[in-house]
Amino acid sequence: MHFLPAVTAQPNLRGLPGSNVLQQLVNGAEAWSLAIALLGAFIGAGIWAVASHTHNHHYAARGRMAALISGASALIVGAAPGLINFFERLGTTAR
């Protein structure tokens, strides 16, 4: 026997005052994150190229790692909204 009503939640970006400011902050943070990832990829690729040309294997590996990490971070930043929405929809189907 259930005497209490079921608890529900429906996310609404316009539900609280200042929500538009929060959305602008999220959009700005995503843009800055992608710009920093792009800059990291450029710098890492440059270090990788110069170090490989000068036969400095240690710095070449560091540059390659910087370029790959920058690419992976851009992938995560770009995929994050879709992943959050996927898991939110998955969570709403749980009983």
C-alpha positions as CSV (number, residue, x, y, z in Angstrom):
1,M,0.0,0.0,0.0
2,H,1.3,3.4,-1.0
3,F,0.0,6.3,0.9
4,L,2.5,8.9,-0.4
5,P,2.4,10.3,-3.9
6,A,5.4,9.5,-6.2
7,V,8.2,12.0,-6.3
8,T,8.8,13.6,-9.7
9,A,11.3,16.0,-11.2
10,Q,11.2,17.7,-14.5
11,P,14.3,19.8,-15.4
12,N,13.5,23.2,-16.7
13,L,16.2,25.7,-17.6
14,R,13.7,28.6,-17.1
15,G,12.6,27.3,-13.7
16,L,14.8,29.6,-11.6
17,P,15.7,33.2,-11.9
18,G,19.1,33.6,-13.4
19,S,19.0,30.4,-15.4
20,N,19.8,32.2,-18.6
21,V,23.0,33.5,-17.0
22,L,23.9,29.9,-15.9
23,Q,23.3,28.7,-19.5
24,Q,25.6,31.6,-20.8
25,L,28.3,30.5,-18.3
26,V,28.1,26.9,-19.5
27,N,28.3,28.0,-23.1
28,G,31.2,30.3,-22.4
29,A,33.0,27.6,-20.4
30,E,32.6,25.1,-23.2
31,A,33.9,27.6,-25.8
32,W,36.9,28.5,-23.7
33,S,37.6,24.8,-23.0
34,L,37.6,24.0,-26.8
35,A,39.8,27.0,-27.5
36,I,42.3,25.9,-24.9
37,A,42.2,22.4,-26.3
38,L,42.9,23.7,-29.8
39,L,45.8,25.8,-28.5
40,G,47.2,22.8,-26.7
41,A,46.9,20.7,-29.8
42,F,48.8,23.3,-31.9
43,I,51.5,23.7,-29.3
44,G,51.9,20.0,-28.7
45,A,52.0,19.3,-32.5
46,G,54.6,22.0,-32.9
47,I,56.8,20.7,-30.1
48,W,56.4,17.2,-31.5
49,A,57.5,18.3,-35.0
50,V,60.5,20.4,-33.9
51,A,61.7,17.8,-31.4
52,S,61.4,15.0,-33.9
53,H,63.3,17.0,-36.4
54,T,66.1,17.7,-33.9
55,H,66.1,14.0,-32.8
56,N,65.0,14.9,-29.2
57,H,62.9,11.8,-28.5
58,H,61.9,12.9,-24.9
59,Y,60.3,16.2,-26.1
60,A,58.8,14.6,-29.1
61,A,57.0,12.1,-26.9
62,R,55.9,15.0,-24.6
63,G,54.6,17.0,-27.6
64,R,52.8,13.9,-29.0
65,M,51.2,13.3,-25.6
66,A,50.1,17.0,-25.4
67,A,48.5,16.8,-28.8
68,L,46.7,13.6,-28.0
69,I,45.5,14.8,-24.6
70,S,44.2,18.0,-26.2
71,G,42.3,16.0,-28.7
72,A,40.8,13.8,-26.1
73,S,39.8,16.7,-23.9
74,A,38.0,18.3,-26.9
75,L,36.2,15.0,-27.5
76,I,35.1,14.9,-23.9
77,V,34.0,18.6,-23.9
78,G,32.0,18.1,-27.1
79,A,30.4,14.8,-26.0
80,A,29.6,15.9,-22.5
81,P,26.1,17.4,-23.1
82,G,25.1,14.3,-25.1
83,L,26.4,12.0,-22.4
84,I,24.6,13.9,-19.7
85,N,21.4,13.9,-21.6
86,F,21.8,10.2,-22.3
87,F,22.2,9.3,-18.7
88,E,19.4,11.7,-17.6
89,R,17.0,9.9,-20.0
90,L,18.3,6.5,-18.8
91,G,17.8,7.6,-15.2
92,T,14.2,8.7,-15.8
93,T,13.4,5.2,-17.0
94,A,14.6,3.6,-13.7
95,R,11.8,2.5,-11.4
